[in-house]
């Protein structure tokens, strides 16, 4: 079947990834099974605390709102130890338990970046992931500390770094006729739609023609 594979490198609590995910939801609604999404964590800040204050974040979010019309909530940044790693681990733990789509990841991002819940804390990220997914908190907590979750996040973060892409979000897109497109930092529906639409069309025509006689 003709389709486009999309690898999406994301940090769950990245502001620009949150904006890009709204566009990606529209892509999934438009193309359905013709777009096959594989999200992969690309952890920010070398797994450490955010390198800026809540006031800095307020400035960044004001700029984001000016550019995108989407106002984010800096209240989730509640201490000098705030980090994105716990929300990333919670999303990955839920996936390990069977929540393989994007719902838990997206709802964690919304809880922090829109509602202002302090998901930079381990326990709160775990509790929110359990609430969203319906899995027991102790199962989420155990997997957040497990080798399979830690190793996968380390692996996909290395993979992202090895690609030398400058920004999160980044998208690596391949179709069934051999084309490749890479977006790094672009986040609009129109950008993604134009490229995915073209790639899918090429795949459909290639499938229709088959091999030369």
N, C-alpha and C positions, 0 to 999 in steps of 0.2 A: 504494500500500500504506500502510495506517495505521501510523504510527511516531512516535517522539519523538526530535527532534534535541537532543543534549546538547553544549553547548560547555563545556569544562572548562578553567578557567584554573588553571595549576599552575606551581610552581617545583619542579624535580626533587628538590632537597634540602631542601624544606620539611617539617618534621616533621608538621604537620597535613595536608599534602597526602598524605604517606605513609599516615597513618591513613585518610584519605578514600578513597584508592585501593583499600584492602582492601574497603571497602563497594562501590566502583564495580565491582570484579571480580565481586562477587556479583550486582550488577545486570545485568551483561553475561551472566553465566551464566543468570540467570533469564529474561531477555527476549530474548536473542539478537539477531537482525537487526531486531527491533522498536525497539531503541534504537541510534541512530546517533551514535557518539561522535567528537567533534572536539576533541582536546586542543591547547591553545595555551599557550605559555610566557608567564608573567607574572613577569618577572625581579624578584627581591628586591633591596633596598638599592641601587637605582640603579646596578647593575652593579659595585658596589664590594665591599670586604671585609665580612664579618659585623661588626656593630657591638657584639659582645659576646664575652666570653672563653669558653674551654672550661668554666670553672667556672660561668659564667652558663648555658651550654648544659646542663650537668649538672642545674642547678636546673629549667630549662624541661622537660627530659625527665622528671625526677621528677614534675613536675606532670602532664605528658602521661600517664605511666603510671598515676597516681592516677585520672585522668579516664577513661582508655580501657582500662586493663589491658595496654597495649602498651609495653614498655620499649625505648627507643632507645639508641643507642650514640654518645656524644659524642666518641669517639676520632678520628672523621674530621676534627674541627677541630684541626689540628696546627700552626697558625701564625697570626700577626696578619694575614697576607694571605689567609687562607682565604675563599673566595667560592663562591657557587653558580653563577656564570656559566659556568664551564667544563663542568660536568655538563649544564647546559641546552644549551650549544652542541653538546656531543657527542651528546645525544639528537636534536637537530634535524638534525645532520649525518647520523646514521644514517637518519632519516626521508627525508632528501633522496636517499639512496642506495637507498631502496626498502623500508626497515623501517618501514612506515606505521602499524603497530599500536602498542600500548603496551608491548610486551615490553622493549625496550631501555631506555626511560625507567624502567619499574618495576624492572628489574634493577639499573640504576645507583643508584636510590634505596636499594634493599636493600643493595647492596654498601657504601654509605656509612653509612646510618642503622642498619643491623642489624649488619653485619660490621665496621664502623669503618674501612673503607678511606678514606684521605685524598683523596677525589675533589674536594676544593677546589683541588687542583693541576691545572693544564692537562694535563700529560703523562699523569698517572695517570687522569684522566677519559677522555682519548683512548684510552689502552690498554685500559681496562675496556670502553668502548663497542665497540672493535674485537673484543675477546674475545667479548662477548655476541652481537654481530651477525654475526660472521664476515667482516666487511669488512676490507680491509687497513688497518693503522694509518695509513699515509700518506694514504689516501683520506679517512679520518675527520679527520685533522689538517688536510688541505687545506681541507676543507669547513667546519670549525670557524672558519677565518679568512676564509671566502668572503663576498662581498657578499650572496648570496642567503640564507645562514643568518643573518648579522648583521642584515640588513634585516628578515627575517621576525620575529626575536625582538624587535627594536626596535618593529616594527609591532604585534605582538600585546600587547606590554607597554604601549604607548600606548593601545591599544584597551581594555585592562583598566583603566588609569588613568582614561580618559575616562568609563568607566561608573561611576566613583566608588564602587566596591564596597570594603567595608572590610577584607576578609580574603581570603587564599588558604588553602584552596581556595574557588573560586566556581564555581557552575554556572548556566548560562543555558539553560533548557529550553523548547522550542517543540514543539507537536504539529501534526498536519495539520488540526485543526479550528480553529486560530487562537489557542489558549491559550498563555500565557507564564508561566513561573515562574522566579524567581531565588533561589538560595540562596548566601549568602556566609558562610563559616565553619562551616556545618553539615556534618557529616561522617559521620553514621551511616547504615547500610543502611536502617533503619526510616524515617528521614526521606525519603531518596531514593525508596525503594520506594513509600511512600504517595502521593507526588506523581506519580511516573512512572506508577504503576498507574492512577491516576485519569485522567491525561492520555491514556494509551493507550486506556483504555475509552471516553473521549469521542471519540477519533478513530475507533475501530472502529464506534461507533454512528453517527457522522456519515457514515462511508463506507457503511454498510449502508443508510441512508435516502436517500443521494444528494441530488439537487436536488428542490425542490417540483415537483409536477405542474403 
